Amino acid sequence: MASAPPDQHRIERLIEALETEFPAEPDSARVEIARAPGRVNLIGDHTDYNEGFVLPVAIELDTWIAFRRRQDGHVRVASRQSRETGSFWIDQLAPVDGRGIANGSATGMSRGSGRDSGGPHWTDYVAGAAWSLREATLPVRGFDGVVDSSLPLGSGLSSSAALELVSALALLGGGHVLAAPALAALAQRAERDYVGVDCGIMDQFASAAGREGRALLLDCRSLETRHVALPWGLRVVVCDTGSPRDLRNPAHRDRRAECGRVVALLSEKMPGLCSLRDLDMASLRRHRALLPDAAARRAEHVVAENGRVLATVGALEAGDLDQLGRLFAESHASLRDLYEVSAPALDTMVEVATAVPGVVASRMTGAGFGGCTVNLVLADAVPALQAAVSREYDRRTGLRGRVYPVAAVDGAGPLATV
Ligand code: GLA
């Protein structure tokens, strides 16, 4: 007998898990399934919160949720990847202060690895989505749900954005009419104002608005988008360094503060300067003496990186592989030397990949300090890259690198009602 397509297996496993965790009752609603992809950013890092440009791709590694909507505002949620479950009442979620939250009023919320022990718990992202949608006075209802993710956690592929988005889809139910930008903004608010991680808009936007076979050019000021076709024969390959990154790293907050400082210092000389998006290289050079050296280097990265995003769009459209290689190399060097968010593992991964014939472009991607590199690779060179990582990278770092060739996929949405 021919085997069913893998997606069908995944649906069946997820429904089984839902029936085990939260057995259906006679008046239970039908089971709905929704999915949200992770993302990898081709180029444009640390530009989103400076109102600049980014060029992410929604990837086939993703998060699914199977859920039954409830009549009340109770949410009960479990995960195929974690033994810890969570439950809360939507109307009892409340920020404790204006910065992060202690979710004091949620009932029965798992606390095993929660904020009390320093990091967010996975269910905080679900609760954050509920809080954010409720604050926006959207018609949310509770649900019983089970999530299943193929995204490696803590690798910088936006597993948290995907979880926020599937949670939002479950809270709204299949009939919702929210467009991708609105969904992305609500999910970002969940992460920033509820979970307390000061992220930009890129991750949630990419997960909400990605498109099959295309990268997403996003102007983080106007939120205008353009889908850019990836050249035929070129694969996007993610290399995970095996060295986790953490957005709560104080250095991440410091970088944002330095960018804000540059704007504050230069706006005296440059009226109308609202963010680093408004700065050009000539003005930065002219006023450089007014800035602390580190802050000036952060700004130099952001200004040049915005230009590289637009140049990368041109190179993708022209199929100019040499230019793609140069732009990725410049971006990596800038993130390493000017923005100072690379790490030895990321630098080594880029070195190993760049030495493989057929690897067109390679750079660190995302927040930095660990996580992944992104590579553009001729399709027939992918096995050589995989071999080089397991041979060279692992030997040189003592870490276990992983290689994920990824297809560009559509953004978050409902999958099925069963
Ligand atoms: C993280 C943040 C994004 C973005 C990147 C760096 O992924 O969540 O908003 O700032 O880092 O480009």
Boltz pocket constraint, residues with backbone or C-beta under 6 A from the ligand:
constraints:
  - pocket:
      binder: B
      contacts: [[A, 41], [A, 44], [A, 45], [A, 46], [A, 47], [A, 48], [A, 49], [A, 156], [A, 199], [A, 200], [A, 201], [A, 202], [A, 203], [A, 247], [A, 366], [A, 367], [A, 368]]
      max_distance: 6.0
